[in-house]
């Protein structure tokens, strides 16, 4: 599948915290933790499980940085 989004990160599913409608999918991306909130329907449709290799596609109009 080809996408126009350039922010694509390869990672491994490390855990899935399932809620009633939303799941937080924890990824390991080159040693960094990334959490994606997706619908439970998406988790089921993709058949996501711990250990799966996935691509996180990030499409956002804003990036906010903070410094203390």
SERO-4910 file (N, C-alpha, C, O; in steps of 0.05 Angstrom, whole numbers):
BEGIN
 pado doro    nc1    nc2    nc3   cac1   cac2   cac3    cc1    cc2    cc3    oc1    oc2    oc3
  Unk    A     17    -23      0      0      0      0     18     25      0     36     27     16
  Unk    A     13     43    -18     28     68    -19     11     90     -6    -13     92    -12
  Unk    A     23    107     10     10    129     23     24    155     19     48    155     14
  Unk    A      9    177     20     22    203     17     35    212     43     52    229     43
  Unk    A     26    201     66     37    209     92     66    200     94     73    177     88
  Unk    A     83    219    101    112    214    102    121    205    130    143    193    133
  Unk    A    105    209    150    113    202    177    103    173    183     82    169    194
  Unk    A    119    154    174    113    126    178    135    113    195    159    114    188
  Unk    A    127    102    217    146     90    236    140     60    239    118     52    244
  Unk    A    161     44    234    159     15    237    162      8    267    180     18    280
  Unk    A    145    -10    276    147    -17    304    135    -45    310    125    -58    292
  Unk    A    137    -53    335    127    -78    344    107    -74    366    112    -58    384
  Unk    A     84    -87    365     64    -85    385     74    -98    411     82   -121    411
  Unk    A     75    -82    433     84    -92    459     62    -98    478     65   -112    498
  Unk    A     38    -86    472     15    -91    490     -9    -77    479     -7    -57    464
  Unk    A    -33    -87    486    -58    -76    478    -76    -73    503    -83    -94    515
  Unk    A    -82    -49    510   -100    -44    533   -128    -38    522   -133    -16    512
  Unk    A   -145    -58    524   -171    -56    511   -192    -44    530   -194    -52    553
  Unk    A   -207    -25    519   -229    -13    534   -255    -22    521   -255    -40    504
  Unk    A   -277     -8    527   -303    -15    516   -304     -9    486   -314    -24    470
  Unk    A   -293     14    478   -294     23    450   -267     29    439   -263     27    415
  Unk    A   -248     37    456   -222     46    447   -200     28    460   -203     19    482
  Unk    A   -179     23    444   -156      7    454   -131     25    452   -128     39    432
  Unk    A   -115     24    471    -88     36    470    -68     15    462    -64     -4    477
  Unk    A    -57     18    439    -38     -1    428    -10      9    433     -2     30    421
  Unk    A      6     -4    450     33      5    456     53     -8    436     53    -32    433
  Unk    A     69      9    424     88      0    404    116      6    414    121     25    429
  Unk    A    135    -11    405    164     -6    409    174      3    381    174    -13    362
  Unk    A    182     28    379    192     39    354    222     46    359    228     67    370
  Unk    A    239     28    350    268     33    353    276     39    382    292     57    387
  Unk    A    263     24    401    270     28    429    254     50    443    257     54    467
  Unk    A    237     64    428    220     85    439    191     75    441    182     61    424
  Unk    A    178     84    462    150     76    467    132     95    452    134    119    455
  Unk    A    113     84    437     93    100    423     66     87    428     63     62    425
  Unk    A     46    102    436     20     91    442      0    103    422     -2    128    419
  Unk    A    -15     86    408    -35     94    390    -63     87    401    -67     64    409
  Unk    A    -81    106    401   -109    101    410   -125     95    385   -128    112    367
  Unk    A   -136     71    383   -152     63    360   -177     50    370   -179     43    393
  Unk    A   -197     47    352   -222     34    360   -217      4    364   -199     -8    353
  Unk    A   -234     -8    381   -233    -37    385   -239    -51    358   -228    -72    353
  Unk    A   -256    -39    342   -262    -50    316   -237    -52    299   -233    -72    284
  Unk    A   -220    -31    300   -195    -32    284   -177    -54    294   -164    -68    278
  Unk    A   -175    -57    320   -158    -78    332   -167   -106    322   -151   -122    314
  Unk    A   -193   -110    322   -204   -135    313   -201   -139    283   -193   -161    275
  Unk    A   -207   -118    268   -205   -120    238   -176   -126    230   -172   -142    211
  Unk    A   -157   -114    243   -129   -118    237   -118   -144    249    -96   -153    242
  Unk    A   -132   -155    268   -123   -179    282    -97   -173    298    -79   -190    299
  Unk    A    -96   -149    310    -72   -141    324    -67   -158    349    -85   -165    363
  Unk    A    -42   -165    352    -33   -181    376     -5   -173    383     10   -163    367
  Unk    A      2   -178    408     29   -172    418     49   -187    400     46   -210    394
  Unk    A     70   -173    393     91   -184    376     88   -178    346    107   -182    331
  Unk    A     65   -168    338     60   -161    310     78   -138    302     81   -119    317
  Unk    A     88   -139    278    102   -117    265     81    -99    251     65   -110    236
  Unk    A     82    -73    257     62    -55    245     76    -29    236     99    -24    243
  Unk    A     62    -14    221     71     13    213     52     33    225     28     32    220
  Unk    A     63     52    241     47     74    252     49     97    231     71    106    225
  Unk    A     26    105    221     25    127    201     14    151    216     -8    151    226
  Unk    A     30    172    217     23    196    232     17    219    213     35    227    198
  Unk    A     -7    229    214    -15    251    197    -27    272    215    -49    268    226
  Unk    A    -13    294    219    -22    315    237    -15    342    225      5    345    212
  Unk    A    -32    361    231    -27    388    221    -11    404    241      1    425    234
  Unk    A     -9    395    266      6    409    287     24    391    303     17    368    308
  Unk    A     47    401    310     64    388    329     70    408    351     79    430    345
  Unk    A     64    401    376     68    420    398     91    411    415     92    388    424
  Unk    A    110    429    420    133    424    437    131    440    462    120    462    462
  Unk    A    141    429    484    141    444    509    169    440    522    181    419    519
  Unk    A    177    461    537    202    459    552    198    472    579    187    494    581
  Unk    A    207    458    599    205    470    626    229    486    633    230    497    655
***
